[in-house]
Amino acid sequence: MPTDETINQAPVKIDKIIKEKIQEWVKTEQAHQLGFYSLAEFVTRASQEAFEKYVKPTDNPKRFFMPNNENHLLDLDLDFYLQSDKIVCVTCESENCVHIKTINTDRTVKKHIAKFLKSIKSRQNQ
Ligand SMILES: [Zn+2]
């Protein structure tokens, strides 16, 4: 009979060698300082972090806006998210569309997007 604690849990099969290494490591002081006390906690947090990194970014797109002072029809307005350090266009759900090609080829845009990405990353690491 499942308890309240186990009712939202499910078993997962992982490689035996990595399982044993994690089980040893979670007994160390370093693991405890980082908040890990069991294999389950480690696997849960690792899974959450991978999910946030690879899947969830779509829930939180970034907006890059670069005005064109000569023709406002040429303003660059791009919603994107980062997936494994690749820029993915929200509109096209692609990392290879005309928008992404523009930011990767136009020298001026490239310079501004690099600066923008740097500011995002420094905010994420705080
Ligand atoms: Zn696009």
Backbone and ligand atoms as CSV (ligand in chain L), in Angstrom:
chain,resi,resn,atom,element,x,y,z
A,1,MET,N,N,0.848,-1.203,0.000
A,1,MET,CA,C,0.000,0.000,0.000
A,1,MET,C,C,0.886,1.256,0.000
A,2,PRO,N,N,0.696,2.144,-0.980
A,2,PRO,CA,C,1.562,3.333,-1.036
A,2,PRO,C,C,1.272,4.309,0.108
A,3,THR,N,N,2.351,4.933,0.606
A,3,THR,CA,C,2.188,5.951,1.642
A,3,THR,C,C,2.042,7.310,0.966
A,4,ASP,N,N,1.752,8.341,1.759
A,4,ASP,CA,C,1.654,9.698,1.204
A,4,ASP,C,C,2.947,10.101,0.509
A,5,GLU,N,N,4.082,9.662,1.087
A,5,GLU,CA,C,5.377,10.044,0.521
A,5,GLU,C,C,5.656,9.361,-0.816
A,6,THR,N,N,5.178,8.162,-1.011
A,6,THR,CA,C,5.522,7.421,-2.225
A,6,THR,C,C,4.451,7.483,-3.302
A,7,ILE,N,N,3.307,8.052,-2.985
A,7,ILE,CA,C,2.193,8.018,-3.933
A,7,ILE,C,C,2.509,8.762,-5.237
A,8,ASN,N,N,3.373,9.796,-5.173
A,8,ASN,CA,C,3.735,10.535,-6.391
A,8,ASN,C,C,5.097,10.131,-6.940
A,9,GLN,N,N,5.564,8.960,-6.571
A,9,GLN,CA,C,6.874,8.511,-7.029
A,9,GLN,C,C,6.738,7.320,-7.970
A,10,ALA,N,N,7.756,7.172,-8.828
A,10,ALA,CA,C,7.754,6.045,-9.757
A,10,ALA,C,C,9.171,5.511,-9.877
A,11,PRO,N,N,9.348,4.211,-10.021
A,11,PRO,CA,C,10.695,3.660,-10.161
A,11,PRO,C,C,11.276,3.945,-11.548
A,12,VAL,N,N,12.602,4.103,-11.577
A,12,VAL,CA,C,13.324,4.322,-12.830
A,12,VAL,C,C,14.536,3.409,-12.825
A,13,LYS,N,N,14.815,2.802,-13.954
A,13,LYS,CA,C,16.016,1.970,-14.036
A,13,LYS,C,C,17.166,2.810,-14.582
A,14,ILE,N,N,18.293,2.798,-13.829
A,14,ILE,CA,C,19.483,3.488,-14.312
A,14,ILE,C,C,20.651,2.511,-14.308
A,15,ASP,N,N,21.707,2.906,-14.988
A,15,ASP,CA,C,22.908,2.096,-15.077
A,15,ASP,C,C,23.453,1.787,-13.673
A,16,LYS,N,N,23.771,0.519,-13.426
A,16,LYS,CA,C,24.215,0.064,-12.106
A,16,LYS,C,C,25.467,0.791,-11.613
A,17,ILE,N,N,26.416,1.000,-12.521
A,17,ILE,CA,C,27.680,1.619,-12.124
A,17,ILE,C,C,27.464,3.060,-11.650
A,18,ILE,N,N,26.689,3.824,-12.407
A,18,ILE,CA,C,26.453,5.210,-11.981
A,18,ILE,C,C,25.618,5.233,-10.703
A,19,LYS,N,N,24.703,4.293,-10.573
A,19,LYS,CA,C,23.887,4.208,-9.347
A,19,LYS,C,C,24.784,3.996,-8.121
A,20,GLU,N,N,25.725,3.061,-8.239
A,20,GLU,CA,C,26.622,2.777,-7.112
A,20,GLU,C,C,27.522,3.971,-6.790
A,21,LYS,N,N,27.988,4.645,-7.848
A,21,LYS,CA,C,28.839,5.819,-7.626
A,21,LYS,C,C,28.063,6.922,-6.899
A,22,ILE,N,N,26.817,7.136,-7.314
A,22,ILE,CA,C,26.000,8.174,-6.662
A,22,ILE,C,C,25.711,7.783,-5.212
A,23,GLN,N,N,25.386,6.503,-4.992
A,23,GLN,CA,C,25.094,6.048,-3.625
A,23,GLN,C,C,26.283,6.240,-2.703
A,24,GLU,N,N,27.489,6.044,-3.216
A,24,GLU,CA,C,28.687,6.287,-2.414
A,24,GLU,C,C,28.844,7.785,-2.148
A,25,TRP,N,N,28.667,8.572,-3.207
A,25,TRP,CA,C,28.907,10.012,-3.101
A,25,TRP,C,C,27.923,10.696,-2.149
A,26,VAL,N,N,26.662,10.264,-2.166
A,26,VAL,CA,C,25.676,10.948,-1.305
A,26,VAL,C,C,25.951,10.725,0.188
A,27,LYS,N,N,26.904,9.847,0.512
A,27,LYS,CA,C,27.290,9.653,1.918
A,27,LYS,C,C,28.358,10.668,2.344
A,28,THR,N,N,28.923,11.396,1.388
A,28,THR,CA,C,30.033,12.304,1.706
A,28,THR,C,C,29.533,13.633,2.265
A,29,GLU,N,N,30.455,14.301,2.934
A,29,GLU,CA,C,30.161,15.629,3.498
A,29,GLU,C,C,29.820,16.623,2.388
A,30,GLN,N,N,30.546,16.526,1.257
A,30,GLN,CA,C,30.301,17.430,0.126
A,30,GLN,C,C,28.858,17.295,-0.360
A,31,ALA,N,N,28.386,16.044,-0.476
A,31,ALA,CA,C,27.010,15.801,-0.922
A,31,ALA,C,C,26.012,16.407,0.058
A,32,HIS,N,N,26.272,16.211,1.345
A,32,HIS,CA,C,25.359,16.735,2.372
A,32,HIS,C,C,25.313,18.257,2.338
A,33,GLN,N,N,26.474,18.889,2.097
A,33,GLN,CA,C,26.505,20.353,2.021
A,33,GLN,C,C,25.691,20.860,0.836
A,34,LEU,N,N,25.603,20.052,-0.215
A,34,LEU,CA,C,24.828,20.437,-1.392
A,34,LEU,C,C,23.362,19.997,-1.280
A,35,GLY,N,N,23.024,19.376,-0.175
A,35,GLY,CA,C,21.624,19.003,0.055
A,35,GLY,C,C,21.241,17.625,-0.450
A,36,PHE,N,N,22.217,16.785,-0.777
A,36,PHE,CA,C,21.926,15.430,-1.253
A,36,PHE,C,C,22.163,14.425,-0.132
A,37,TYR,N,N,21.139,13.631,0.152
A,37,TYR,CA,C,21.279,12.596,1.171
A,37,TYR,C,C,20.937,11.209,0.636
A,38,SER,N,N,20.370,11.150,-0.566
A,38,SER,CA,C,20.000,9.837,-1.105
A,38,SER,C,C,20.091,9.830,-2.630
A,39,LEU,N,N,20.141,8.624,-3.155
A,39,LEU,CA,C,20.136,8.442,-4.609
A,39,LEU,C,C,18.881,9.073,-5.215
A,40,ALA,N,N,17.742,8.881,-4.563
A,40,ALA,CA,C,16.480,9.413,-5.082
A,40,ALA,C,C,16.510,10.932,-5.188
A,41,GLU,N,N,17.069,11.594,-4.145
A,41,GLU,CA,C,17.167,13.056,-4.198
A,41,GLU,C,C,18.069,13.496,-5.342
A,42,PHE,N,N,19.174,12.773,-5.506
A,42,PHE,CA,C,20.113,13.130,-6.570
A,42,PHE,C,C,19.468,12.979,-7.945
A,43,VAL,N,N,18.830,11.845,-8.169
A,43,VAL,CA,C,18.208,11.578,-9.479
A,43,VAL,C,C,17.072,12.569,-9.743
A,44,THR,N,N,16.301,12.861,-8.703
A,44,THR,CA,C,15.192,13.806,-8.870
A,44,THR,C,C,15.709,15.185,-9.264
A,45,ARG,N,N,16.743,15.672,-8.525
A,45,ARG,CA,C,17.240,17.004,-8.838
A,45,ARG,C,C,17.930,17.052,-10.198
A,46,ALA,N,N,18.698,16.018,-10.517
A,46,ALA,CA,C,19.364,15.970,-11.825
A,46,ALA,C,C,18.327,15.974,-12.954
A,47,SER,N,N,17.241,15.233,-12.760
A,47,SER,CA,C,16.188,15.180,-13.775
A,47,SER,C,C,15.520,16.541,-13.922
A,48,GLN,N,N,15.239,17.192,-12.781
A,48,GLN,CA,C,14.610,18.510,-12.835
A,48,GLN,C,C,15.497,19.502,-13.566
A,49,GLU,N,N,16.801,19.467,-13.268
A,49,GLU,CA,C,17.712,20.416,-13.902
A,49,GLU,C,C,17.805,20.170,-15.398
A,50,ALA,N,N,17.856,18.911,-15.804
A,50,ALA,CA,C,17.903,18.590,-17.237
A,50,ALA,C,C,16.602,19.015,-17.907
A,51,PHE,N,N,15.495,18.804,-17.224
A,51,PHE,CA,C,14.200,19.195,-17.788
A,51,PHE,C,C,14.132,20.704,-17.996
A,52,GLU,N,N,14.573,21.455,-16.968
A,52,GLU,CA,C,14.584,22.910,-17.078
A,52,GLU,C,C,15.477,23.356,-18.233
A,53,LYS,N,N,16.605,22.682,-18.355
A,53,LYS,CA,C,17.587,23.080,-19.364
A,53,LYS,C,C,17.119,22.749,-20.779
A,54,TYR,N,N,16.587,21.539,-20.979
A,54,TYR,CA,C,16.311,21.101,-22.337
A,54,TYR,C,C,14.852,21.226,-22.758
A,55,VAL,N,N,13.929,21.201,-21.812
A,55,VAL,CA,C,12.520,21.162,-22.193
A,55,VAL,C,C,11.793,22.440,-21.854
A,56,LYS,N,N,11.908,22.873,-20.625
A,56,LYS,CA,C,11.081,23.961,-20.156
A,56,LYS,C,C,11.386,25.354,-20.711
A,57,PRO,N,N,12.561,25.617,-21.322
A,57,PRO,CA,C,12.826,26.976,-21.786
A,57,PRO,C,C,11.722,27.562,-22.654
A,58,THR,N,N,10.922,26.724,-23.309
A,58,THR,CA,C,9.839,27.231,-24.159
A,58,THR,C,C,8.814,28.005,-23.344
A,59,ASP,N,N,8.722,27.697,-22.050
A,59,ASP,CA,C,7.759,28.401,-21.200
A,59,ASP,C,C,8.216,29.811,-20.860
A,60,ASN,N,N,9.490,30.077,-21.122
A,60,ASN,CA,C,10.051,31.343,-20.692
A,60,ASN,C,C,10.910,31.950,-21.804
A,61,PRO,N,N,10.268,32.350,-22.913
A,61,PRO,CA,C,11.056,32.880,-24.023
A,61,PRO,C,C,11.660,34.247,-23.705
A,62,LYS,N,N,12.784,34.530,-24.326
A,62,LYS,CA,C,13.435,35.829,-24.188
A,62,LYS,C,C,13.024,36.666,-25.385
A,63,ARG,N,N,13.007,37.984,-25.189
A,63,ARG,CA,C,12.662,38.861,-26.298
A,63,ARG,C,C,13.863,39.733,-26.622
A,64,PHE,N,N,14.247,39.670,-27.895
A,64,PHE,CA,C,15.341,40.511,-28.373
A,64,PHE,C,C,14.757,41.515,-29.354
A,65,PHE,N,N,14.919,42.793,-29.059
A,65,PHE,CA,C,14.381,43.837,-29.934
A,65,PHE,C,C,15.503,44.772,-30.332
A,66,MET,N,N,15.632,44.958,-31.653
A,66,MET,CA,C,16.650,45.870,-32.147
A,66,MET,C,C,16.008,46.786,-33.176
A,67,PRO,N,N,15.846,48.077,-32.828
A,67,PRO,CA,C,15.192,48.991,-33.767
A,67,PRO,C,C,16.083,49.301,-34.964
A,68,ASN,N,N,15.444,49.531,-36.098
A,68,ASN,CA,C,16.167,50.011,-37.272
A,68,ASN,C,C,15.793,51.480,-37.436
A,69,ASN,N,N,16.750,52.369,-37.247
A,69,ASN,CA,C,16.448,53.802,-37.225
A,69,ASN,C,C,16.023,54.363,-38.576
A,70,GLU,N,N,16.357,53.674,-39.647
A,70,GLU,CA,C,15.994,54.179,-40.973
A,70,GLU,C,C,14.634,53.671,-41.431
A,71,ASN,N,N,14.296,52.448,-41.087
A,71,ASN,CA,C,13.017,51.876,-41.518
A,71,ASN,C,C,12.466,50.964,-40.434
A,72,HIS,N,N,11.386,51.412,-39.808
A,72,HIS,CA,C,10.847,50.642,-38.683
A,72,HIS,C,C,10.295,49.277,-39.100
A,73,LEU,N,N,10.013,49.130,-40.401
A,73,LEU,CA,C,9.571,47.817,-40.880
A,73,LEU,C,C,10.702,46.799,-40.765
A,74,LEU,N,N,11.926,47.306,-40.643
A,74,LEU,CA,C,13.079,46.423,-40.519
A,74,LEU,C,C,13.549,46.257,-39.071
A,75,ASP,N,N,12.719,46.733,-38.132
A,75,ASP,CA,C,13.032,46.461,-36.716
A,75,ASP,C,C,13.158,44.952,-36.544
A,76,LEU,N,N,14.091,44.553,-35.729
A,76,LEU,CA,C,14.217,43.123,-35.453
A,76,LEU,C,C,13.575,42.845,-34.098
A,77,ASP,N,N,12.553,42.018,-34.117
A,77,ASP,CA,C,11.807,41.698,-32.896
A,77,ASP,C,C,11.690,40.177,-32.838
A,78,LEU,N,N,12.471,39.579,-31.965
A,78,LEU,CA,C,12.574,38.120,-31.965
A,78,LEU,C,C,12.317,37.545,-30.582
A,79,ASP,N,N,11.372,36.613,-30.500
A,79,ASP,CA,C,11.180,35.823,-29.287
A,79,ASP,C,C,11.918,34.516,-29.486
A,80,PHE,N,N,12.764,34.188,-28.529
A,80,PHE,CA,C,13.542,32.957,-28.672
A,80,PHE,C,C,13.771,32.340,-27.311
A,81,TYR,N,N,14.207,31.108,-27.326
A,81,TYR,CA,C,14.682,30.498,-26.089
A,81,TYR,C,C,15.975,29.760,-26.377
A,82,LEU,N,N,16.721,29.534,-25.312
A,82,LEU,CA,C,18.000,28.845,-25.454
A,82,LEU,C,C,17.810,27.383,-25.109
A,83,GLN,N,N,18.243,26.540,-26.012
A,83,GLN,CA,C,18.171,25.101,-25.773
A,83,GLN,C,C,19.565,24.537,-26.013
A,84,SER,N,N,20.195,24.110,-24.934
A,84,SER,CA,C,21.590,23.647,-25.004
A,84,SER,C,C,22.468,24.661,-25.715
A,85,ASP,N,N,22.319,25.923,-25.362
A,85,ASP,CA,C,23.100,27.026,-25.932
A,85,ASP,C,C,22.797,27.326,-27.395
A,86,LYS,N,N,21.781,26.665,-27.963
A,86,LYS,CA,C,21.355,27.028,-29.311
A,86,LYS,C,C,20.187,27.994,-29.193
A,87,ILE,N,N,20.113,28.956,-30.101
A,87,ILE,CA,C,19.011,29.900,-30.096
A,87,ILE,C,C,17.887,29.316,-30.948
A,88,VAL,N,N,16.704,29.188,-30.350
A,88,VAL,CA,C,15.559,28.633,-31.067
A,88,VAL,C,C,14.478,29.705,-31.169
A,89,CYS,N,N,14.017,29.958,-32.387
A,89,CYS,CA,C,12.977,30.954,-32.652
A,89,CYS,C,C,11.627,30.409,-32.167
A,90,VAL,N,N,10.924,31.206,-31.372
A,90,VAL,CA,C,9.629,30.774,-30.850
A,90,VAL,C,C,8.585,30.736,-31.969
A,91,THR,N,N,8.619,31.742,-32.841
A,91,THR,CA,C,7.640,31.827,-33.928
A,91,THR,C,C,7.712,30.619,-34.842
A,92,CYS,N,N,8.915,30.245,-35.232
A,92,CYS,CA,C,9.096,29.157,-36.203
A,92,CYS,C,C,9.398,27.807,-35.539
A,93,GLU,N,N,9.603,27.811,-34.219
A,93,GLU,CA,C,10.023,26.591,-33.517
A,93,GLU,C,C,11.222,25.968,-34.235
A,94,SER,N,N,12.167,26.822,-34.587
A,94,SER,CA,C,13.304,26.347,-35.367
A,94,SER,C,C,14.574,27.077,-34.947
A,95,GLU,N,N,15.695,26.411,-35.126
A,95,GLU,CA,C,16.978,27.054,-34.860
A,95,GLU,C,C,17.655,27.411,-36.185
A,96,ASN,N,N,16.890,27.252,-37.277
A,96,ASN,CA,C,17.476,27.433,-38.593
A,96,ASN,C,C,16.560,28.238,-39.526
A,97,CYS,N,N,15.683,29.070,-38.961
A,97,CYS,CA,C,14.739,29.842,-39.780
A,97,CYS,C,C,15.395,31.149,-40.240
A,98,VAL,N,N,14.642,31.946,-40.990
A,98,VAL,CA,C,15.165,33.200,-41.519
A,98,VAL,C,C,15.571,34.156,-40.389
A,99,HIS,N,N,14.827,34.114,-39.277
A,99,HIS,CA,C,15.150,35.002,-38.144
A,99,HIS,C,C,16.492,34.643,-37.517
A,100,ILE,N,N,16.676,33.351,-37.280
A,100,ILE,CA,C,17.926,32.906,-36.656
A,100,ILE,C,C,19.091,33.104,-37.622
A,101,LYS,N,N,18.817,32.861,-38.926
A,101,LYS,CA,C,19.884,33.089,-39.912
A,101,LYS,C,C,20.309,34.549,-39.916
A,102,THR,N,N,19.333,35.450,-39.763
A,102,THR,CA,C,19.653,36.873,-39.736
A,102,THR,C,C,20.540,37.211,-38.543
A,103,ILE,N,N,20.157,36.719,-37.363
A,103,ILE,CA,C,20.974,37.074,-36.196
A,103,ILE,C,C,22.340,36.409,-36.231
A,104,ASN,N,N,22.462,35.339,-36.996
A,104,ASN,CA,C,23.764,34.674,-37.084
A,104,ASN,C,C,24.638,35.181,-38.223
A,105,THR,N,N,24.072,35.965,-39.129
A,105,THR,CA,C,24.874,36.409,-40.269
A,105,THR,C,C,25.118,37.921,-40.306
A,106,ASP,N,N,24.120,38.718,-39.920
A,106,ASP,CA,C,24.289,40.173,-39.960
A,106,ASP,C,C,25.284,40.597,-38.873
A,107,ARG,N,N,26.343,41.271,-39.281
A,107,ARG,CA,C,27.414,41.609,-38.343
A,107,ARG,C,C,26.935,42.455,-37.166
A,108,THR,N,N,26.129,43.473,-37.449
A,108,THR,CA,C,25.650,44.358,-36.393
A,108,THR,C,C,24.729,43.611,-35.438
A,109,VAL,N,N,23.800,42.833,-36.006
A,109,VAL,CA,C,22.862,42.071,-35.179
A,109,VAL,C,C,23.622,41.063,-34.324
A,110,LYS,N,N,24.590,40.400,-34.961
A,110,LYS,CA,C,25.403,39.403,-34.268
A,110,LYS,C,C,26.067,39.993,-33.019
A,111,LYS,N,N,26.592,41.199,-33.183
A,111,LYS,CA,C,27.264,41.874,-32.079
A,111,LYS,C,C,26.282,42.161,-30.939
A,112,HIS,N,N,25.084,42.649,-31.307
A,112,HIS,CA,C,24.095,42.998,-30.285
A,112,HIS,C,C,23.521,41.760,-29.595
A,113,ILE,N,N,23.278,40.703,-30.367
A,113,ILE,CA,C,22.704,39.490,-29.762
A,113,ILE,C,C,23.736,38.844,-28.834
A,114,ALA,N,N,25.007,38.910,-29.188
A,114,ALA,CA,C,26.048,38.340,-28.330
A,114,ALA,C,C,26.070,39.056,-26.980
A,115,LYS,N,N,25.950,40.378,-27.033
A,115,LYS,CA,C,25.915,41.191,-25.820
A,115,LYS,C,C,24.676,40.839,-24.987
A,116,PHE,N,N,23.540,40.681,-25.693
A,116,PHE,CA,C,22.279,40.344,-25.032
A,116,PHE,C,C,22.366,38.973,-24.343
A,117,LEU,N,N,22.926,37.988,-25.048
A,117,LEU,CA,C,23.062,36.634,-24.482
A,117,LEU,C,C,23.977,36.646,-23.264
A,118,LYS,N,N,25.028,37.451,-23.351
A,118,LYS,CA,C,25.964,37.559,-22.240
A,118,LYS,C,C,25.240,38.112,-21.003
A,119,SER,N,N,24.391,39.103,-21.212
A,119,SER,CA,C,23.668,39.688,-20.065
A,119,SER,C,C,22.666,38.691,-19.486
A,120,ILE,N,N,22.031,37.889,-20.348
A,120,ILE,CA,C,21.102,36.847,-19.860
A,120,ILE,C,C,21.868,35.841,-19.016
A,121,LYS,N,N,22.999,35.379,-19.540
A,121,LYS,CA,C,23.769,34.353,-18.833
A,121,LYS,C,C,24.314,34.865,-17.516
A,122,SER,N,N,24.748,36.122,-17.474
A,122,SER,CA,C,25.272,36.630,-16.205
A,122,SER,C,C,24.144,36.760,-15.189
A,123,ARG,N,N,22.929,37.065,-15.644
A,123,ARG,CA,C,21.781,37.125,-14.726
A,123,ARG,C,C,21.413,35.740,-14.208
A,124,GLN,N,N,21.514,34.720,-15.111
A,124,GLN,CA,C,21.179,33.348,-14.713
A,124,GLN,C,C,22.160,32.789,-13.685
A,125,ASN,N,N,23.409,33.268,-13.766
A,125,ASN,CA,C,24.433,32.717,-12.869
A,125,ASN,C,C,24.482,33.421,-11.521
A,126,GLN,N,N,23.594,34.374,-11.296
A,126,GLN,CA,C,23.612,35.087,-10.007
A,126,GLN,C,C,22.896,34.324,-8.919
L,1,ZN,ZN,ZN,11.868,32.263,-36.987
